[in-house]
Amino acid sequence: MFLAIDVGNSQTTVGLFESGAVQRHWRLKTDRLDTADELHAQLRSFLALEDIALENAEGVAVASVVPQLTAMWRRALIDATGSEPFVVNAAAASAMRIDMPYPEQVGADRIANAVEAHATYGAPAIVVDFGTATNIDVVDASGSYRGGCIAPGLMLSASALFEKAAKLSSIPIEVPPAPIGDTTEHALQSGLVLGAAAQAEGLVARIKAQLAREQDAEKIDCPVIATGGLGGVVGQATDVFDAVDVDLTLRGIWRIWQQAR
């Protein structure tokens, strides 16, 4: 048994692996005020639902974009398992070249996405991760991680809109029946969901054009993968994605741990 913990800005995902495959996952709200004891208790409660003892874990790895919680999770896991957890970062992903001036600045989730996209879909590859931010990560033809794009996420945009616009209220985040919204709800869904899809289409097209120029080619074959909490929703609104892979980040954490053993 292996546990992968992906600590995002809004949500934390815990994945339970057996034989290299995700068997179960849980989501909890990311709270920067959580203590190590609280995280330890939450993790044990999830595993207790499956009658799993945390002490039986062969390994545990954490990929975190919240520095204060990286330390709290480390302490929680040391208390729970008696051993140091594996922490995913640029230095840990030794099997992938990070072709950027400051690799240490790259988020752990972005590195995990790039490593798993390369392993599963080949190179080049583009990952669009719909989380608190919408991250686009690029693996070039040589298999190197090149960086990408960071934009405000769909839910972040929605929350800002609902907060500032008095006549607008929260709506279901789903694909509207048509681009032209005939109600306020449909108009909001069009702007948010179809807007996120259009943003992905435009940025992916520009990235593909750059990769093609670098290879002196007219165009390139490059799989585009959607992931993240809203990847499935946005994926229904566009054909730009070759795959929607909700467990990509968790599998990337597992793979980096495997490669470092």
Protein Blocks (a to p, Z undefined) as FASTA:
>chain_A
ZZdddddfkbccddddeehiafbdcdddddfkbcfklmmmmmmmmmmmnopafklpmbdc
dddfbfklmmmmmmmmmmmnopacddddfklmmmbccddfblmlpcfklmmmmmmmmmmn
opadddddddfbdcdddddfkopaebjaddddfklmmmmmmmmmmkbccddddddfbfbd
cbfklmmmmmmmmmmmmmmmmmmmmmmmmmmmmnopabdcdddddedjklmmmmmmpckb
fbdcfklmmmmmmmmmmmmZZ
